[in-house]
Amino acid sequence: MVNIYNCKIYWVSAKNGGREKHPEGKQYSTVAMFEDIRDRWPDEAWSVIIDFIKHEGDCSEGNIRFLVE
C-alpha cells in the first residue's frame, strides 16, 4: 500500500541557492531533504513523487508520496 500525503512546498529562491521557478507540469520526482535530518544529508535522502494541485508564487500544494516505503 502506498501512503499519500497532502503537502505544501515552499521553494528556495534563486538568490538563496534555489531554482529560478518551480517545476512545470503536474508531476515532479526528486530527491528530498527534510529539515529535521538536515545534518544527515545526503546520506539519508528520500526519493519523492509530487502530484501538484496548484502553484502560487514560491509555494506549491499537492500530494506527495515516497518512491520506496
N, C-alpha and C positions, 0 to 999 in steps of 0.2 A: 504494500500500500504506500502510495506517495503522499506525503504531507504537504499541503499548500497553505501558505500564509499570506495575509494582506501585508503590504509593505508601503512605506513612504521613504523615498530615497532623496537625499539632499546631495547634489553633485558638487564636488570641489571645483572652485573656479580656476580658470586657466592661470591667473596670476598667482594662485596658491599651489600650482603644480598639477591641476586637474585638466580636464578636457575643455575645448572651446565651446561645445554644446553637448547636450545629452544624446545618447544613441538614437538613431532614427528607427522606425519600424515598430512593430507590435511585440516582438520578442527579442530578447538580448540574453546571451550567456557569457559569463566571465568568471574570473577568479575573484573572490571577495575576501576582504579583511574586516574583522569585527573589532570594534573599539576595545572591548574588554579583554581581547587576546592580542592586542597590537604588538606587544613585546615578543610574541612567538612568530610573527610574520617573517619570512614567507613559509616557514616550516609547517605551520598549521593554517594553510589557506583552504578555502572551500570553493568548490565549483557550484555556481548557482545559475538558475534559469529564471528570468523575469518576464512575465507577460504583462505588458504595460496597459493600463486603463486610461491614464491621462498624463500629460506633461504641462506644468505651469512654471515658467521661469526656471529656477535651479532645482525644482522639486518634481519628482515623478512618482506616481502612485500605480500600484499594480498588485499582482500576485507573484510570489516567489517560492521556489522550491529548490532543494538541493539535488544535484545530479546523482549523488550516491548518498544513501542514508545508512 
